[in-house]
Amino acid sequence: MSTHARPLATRLAELSDAQLERLLRLRGVRPDASWEDFFDAAEALLDSASVERALALLTPAEARALLGAARGERPAHDEILTILALVDGDGRVPAPVAAVVSTRTPIVEPDQSAPQPASAASAARAAERAFTTVGFLADLLLAARVRPLALVATGALSAGERKRLAESGADAGAADDLRAAAESAGLVRAVERELLATDAAESWLASSFAPRWERLTEAFRAGLPRGVRSGTGWIPMSAWPAAHPWDPAWPAHAEGLLRLARLLGLATEEGDEPDWAASMRRGGPADTSALDALLPTEVDRLFLQNDLTAIAPGPLQPALDNRLRAMTAHESAAQASSYRFTADSVALALVEGETADSILTFLREVSLTGVPQPLEYLITQTAARHGLVRVSRDDGGGTVVSSTDAHLLEAIAVDRGLRPLGLVRESGRLVSRVNAETVSWALADAKYPATLIGHDGRPAATSRRRITAAAPEPEESYAALIGRLRSRQGPDADAAWLDRELDAAVRSRALVTVEVAMPDGSSRELVLEATGLGGGRLRGRDRAADVERTLPVRSIRSVRVRED
């Protein structure tokens, strides 16, 4: 047991609950830590592994100040070092902390000179990259809105989801970076092993490019680690890789942040700074005027072609783009977007509530070339076939699958991919205990022309969208832990510490020097091998006299563990 824990325990007990909670949260202490008192807390915070985690939080200036104090050069009067309990109130470093810090190499302050302004060509490329990133992110949100994206144990997107995003036209290689941007902006949230779109994603998808980009970049800036922040802005990006010199995981994290900054158009590939990023770096609001000047204006018309594709001559207005994507496969997210109509994409739109008439009316309104005959034929034929398989609820709460095509119904009955539905033949139809919406979507995914029928006998729109709240789960509270520490905080800290030292000595059967108060007021030191503690008395073998002694704890003034 470290004797350095006692002064730290005293300091911890003197902190307010708010100050103590901030320290515990910054140090990464679990709210369910099994500490019983402030002495437990102090010993845990002085443990070398805990100190290592705290050192990872420091900036170069803080690390240099702590290193100097640990080597006895000068006290470290730094607020964050005091908050993290790495120095005491006088700026001195506790020995357990100094032992870890003294092995570190000297810190070199990174160059924080202002970045070079981007050239016109580089700025144009950065603007196009920002536009493409926002489009790819819309693809990710639309995919997550239709069906939550599966996550692996590490929290990354699964290989299957990357493939699905690539098929939808998104950049699968940047999937995790896009996910990080969306999550920081509150557009998606991980729930267990799935990534769900939030209710905020709906309004984001309905917005034009400028407010979309502003939300992403403001959230990116707000979520930056303290080492790269400068007021409400950030330090030059060239200094980011050295922002946390004692964090072994920081280089990879910094590279991810820089990669995301480039994707958002806040930096060029050469590391220069576009005009619209400079104001944000200095802490100002996101200003898209310079960025908008380099991008084409949004359009509300498109070209429909005989090969079943739709070409928008510029970025399509969000409301039109969202509806068009619901009935097509999105092939590209460049400034001139491409969409492809297929029987499957039209069938999914019909399942979501569209009709042949509503689709054709919409396309006639936005098309500069009318509706080509092959496309009209595809839509009408898909709609005619849609509903050939009817899915409805029976009175008992089960599901009934029926069709006028007996061969199609038989194909469904023997389809191995549909076995989890538990479909059973009954009176020329199929029945299942699975709910009707699930059965309808399973059949649609298996390429059967299924329609969900409502209680009124009419086709009912169905949607498998799962939207979650944008607000993250509240942070775990330290109230229970702090309350437990406070409840064990006695009026006599000296007596409590002495009891703790004696108990530790007995448990390890340590050889200790005990200073005992004698009846005449003098003191006497005894060297004992501690063997027991109970009833307010310490028992131990006196090495010098070779006898067993029993000492009243109230007479013991101090105890020191001997090394010999």
C-alpha angles and dihedrals in degrees: 000000000000117000086210089071093073099067090043091050089053091051092048091052090053094055121099118247090255093051091046092050091051091052093048093047094048091048090052095240114169113242089227094056111147095231114144101190144358091274089061089048093050094048091049093049091050093050110117094238091052091047090051091055091050093050089056088067096059127106121222093264093049093045091050091050092049093047091052092049092047089055092049096248097123139333116271107233096182124140098218092047089054093045090051090049091238090127132027127240091279094052094255120141118234112239095247090054092044090052090059096039097047091067092060123103121244115277121242114208109236121237109264099181115144115274122252115263112251119252118244092257094048092047090052091052091048090051091051090048091052091050092049092047092053089050093049090048090053087054090053093049093047090050092048091046092056095042128358114253115246118237129204123228092273091057094251123127114271121249090249092056092048088054091048091051091048090052089052090055099259123133102258091189090064094041096113093045090050090048090052091051092048093047094050089051092051093245096121134021132196112237111186104307098342135082111221130188114242130225087256089063090068094061091040092054090050092054128090123248098273099058090040092055093042092055092049096047095043089051091046091054094045091052097050115123116255092250093069097037124102110188104304092337134053140261118253109293092235087071096050097091090060097041095106105028096177097049110095091197094051100088091060091044092049091050089053091051092049091048090052091047089056092048090053091050094246091124135022124238087256091056095251124136125246118218094252091056096051095069091048091050089055091050099261126133122278107272115195098180094099090041094049090052089065096048130074118251120258117265132211099201136066143182120254112204136200091245089068095256131124120212121197110203090215140357106321119229108268097243091052093042093052094050093045091051089054090065102033144048108253108229104180139009100202121125087277103050124206127208130184127208116217133171089251095050092049091046090054090051089052090051089052090057106273121130131205090256095049092049094048092045091052093048093049089053095053102032122101090194103041121242112307115230095243091055094046089049091051092051096045094045093047090049091048091052092042109096095031085120113050121201117194141159120253126216092259094061095259130113130256124204115196138167141173087227106079092188091055091049090051090050089054092049093056097038105122092204089064097051093106087067091065094223113189127189114244127166096334095317140076125249131194138179091222115102117267098244092054091048091048093052093044090054092046091050088051088055097252116141094244126168127190111230119209128218090269091059094250128117111272125208113240130193130187093198112141111195123185132196116275093224112094122232110283115260115263113263124240092202094107094048094046091046091053092049091049092049091058093047104112127192093247109059092173093058092045092051092047091052089051093050092049093048091051091048092052094047091053093036086231127182106245139180108227122197108211127193111231125213092252091058096257126117131235130193121220128187108220138173098224111230107161147007126195144115091032092300136108119217124199145140115262105226095200098050095027092226135122112253132193116203128188108241090222088064094053112099099180143347130209127188112234121221096208 
